Amino acid sequence: MADDHEIRIAALEAKVELLEALMNASLRLSAADKPLSTLLTRFGASEAEILAVHALLDDVARRVQLGGMYTPSFAGFLSDLVKVCPVAKNDRDFVVVLLDTLKLERPAYQELHAFATARGWPDRT
């Protein structure tokens, strides 16, 4: 009977090790797949703040595409960013890294990165 328990415990330990390995691999893939969310998490943003930053970036990207009077300004972007993600306040490095991370994100954010870079946004913080 003791041998049966030892076999079951060994099997469970093997399954736990496999699950830990799969979880770690999943976390690494998630970080590579969603670099912006990973960055925001590392800076202490809550899930609500992460969603708010994505909503802001979606809006800014849409306004870039519309152009004309809808073209976003850096001052407006920064003001809105600080409202939804307070960690950005007075943190030039964070804003620069956030804008740089956009080039690794989905195509709409890559276009936003190109727009921001062309306008010199990182240098205006």
C-alpha positions as CSV (number, residue, x, y, z in Angstrom):
1,M,0.0,0.0,0.0
2,A,2.8,2.4,0.8
3,D,4.4,1.7,-2.6
4,D,1.1,2.6,-4.3
5,H,1.1,6.0,-2.5
6,E,4.7,6.6,-3.5
7,I,3.9,5.9,-7.1
8,R,0.9,8.2,-7.1
9,I,2.9,11.0,-5.4
10,A,5.7,10.6,-7.9
11,A,3.2,10.8,-10.7
12,L,1.6,13.9,-9.2
13,E,5.0,15.6,-8.8
14,A,5.8,14.8,-12.4
15,K,2.5,16.4,-13.5
16,V,3.1,19.5,-11.3
17,E,6.6,19.9,-12.9
18,L,5.0,19.6,-16.4
19,L,2.4,22.2,-15.5
20,E,5.0,24.6,-14.2
21,A,7.0,24.2,-17.3
22,L,3.9,24.8,-19.5
23,M,2.9,27.8,-17.4
24,N,6.4,29.4,-17.7
25,A,6.5,28.8,-21.4
26,S,3.0,30.4,-21.7
27,L,4.1,33.4,-19.7
28,R,7.2,33.9,-22.0
29,L,5.0,33.6,-25.1
30,S,2.5,36.1,-23.7
31,A,5.3,38.6,-23.0
32,A,6.5,38.2,-26.5
33,D,3.0,38.4,-27.9
34,K,1.9,41.4,-25.9
35,P,4.9,43.5,-25.2
36,L,2.9,46.6,-24.3
37,S,0.8,44.8,-21.7
38,T,3.9,43.2,-20.3
39,L,5.6,46.6,-20.1
40,L,2.7,48.2,-18.3
41,T,2.5,45.3,-15.9
42,R,6.2,45.7,-15.1
43,F,5.6,49.4,-14.3
44,G,2.8,48.4,-11.9
45,A,-0.2,49.2,-14.0
46,S,-3.5,47.5,-13.0
47,E,-5.5,45.5,-15.4
48,A,-8.0,48.5,-15.7
49,E,-5.1,50.8,-16.5
50,I,-3.8,48.4,-19.1
51,L,-7.2,48.3,-20.8
52,A,-7.5,52.1,-20.6
53,V,-4.1,52.6,-22.2
54,H,-5.1,50.2,-25.0
55,A,-8.3,52.1,-25.5
56,L,-6.4,55.4,-25.6
57,L,-3.9,54.1,-28.1
58,D,-6.7,52.7,-30.3
59,D,-8.3,56.2,-30.2
60,V,-5.0,57.9,-31.0
61,A,-4.3,55.5,-33.8
62,R,-7.7,56.1,-35.3
63,R,-7.2,59.8,-35.1
64,V,-3.8,59.5,-36.9
65,Q,-5.6,57.7,-39.7
66,L,-8.3,60.3,-39.9
67,G,-5.7,63.1,-40.1
68,G,-6.6,66.8,-40.5
69,M,-8.2,68.3,-37.5
70,Y,-8.3,64.9,-35.8
71,T,-4.5,64.5,-35.8
72,P,-3.4,64.0,-32.2
73,S,-0.8,66.3,-30.6
74,F,1.9,65.0,-28.2
75,A,0.7,67.3,-25.4
76,G,-2.9,65.9,-25.7
77,F,-1.6,62.3,-25.9
78,L,0.6,62.8,-22.8
79,S,-2.2,64.4,-20.9
80,D,-4.6,61.6,-21.7
81,L,-1.9,59.0,-21.0
82,V,-1.3,60.4,-17.5
83,K,-5.0,60.4,-16.8
84,V,-5.4,56.7,-17.6
85,C,-2.0,55.5,-16.4
86,P,-0.6,57.8,-13.6
87,V,2.8,56.0,-13.6
88,A,3.5,58.1,-16.8
89,K,3.4,61.4,-14.9
90,N,6.8,63.0,-14.9
91,D,8.5,59.8,-16.1
92,R,10.1,60.6,-19.5
93,D,11.8,57.2,-19.7
94,F,8.5,55.4,-19.3
95,V,6.9,57.4,-22.1
96,V,9.8,56.8,-24.4
97,V,9.8,53.1,-23.7
98,L,6.0,52.9,-24.1
99,L,6.3,54.7,-27.5
100,D,9.2,52.4,-28.6
101,T,7.2,49.3,-27.6
102,L,4.5,50.3,-30.1
103,K,6.7,49.2,-33.0
104,L,6.5,45.6,-31.6
105,E,2.7,45.6,-31.2
106,R,-0.1,45.0,-33.7
107,P,0.0,46.9,-37.1
108,A,-2.2,49.8,-35.9
109,Y,0.2,50.5,-33.1
110,Q,3.2,50.2,-35.5
111,E,1.6,52.9,-37.6
112,L,1.1,55.0,-34.5
113,H,4.8,54.4,-33.6
114,A,5.9,55.6,-37.1
115,F,3.6,58.7,-36.7
116,A,5.0,59.5,-33.3
117,T,8.6,59.0,-34.4
118,A,8.1,61.2,-37.4
119,R,6.6,63.9,-35.2
120,G,9.4,63.6,-32.7
121,W,7.1,62.6,-29.8
122,P,9.6,60.8,-27.7
123,D,11.9,63.9,-27.7
124,R,9.1,66.2,-26.5
125,T,8.7,64.6,-23.1
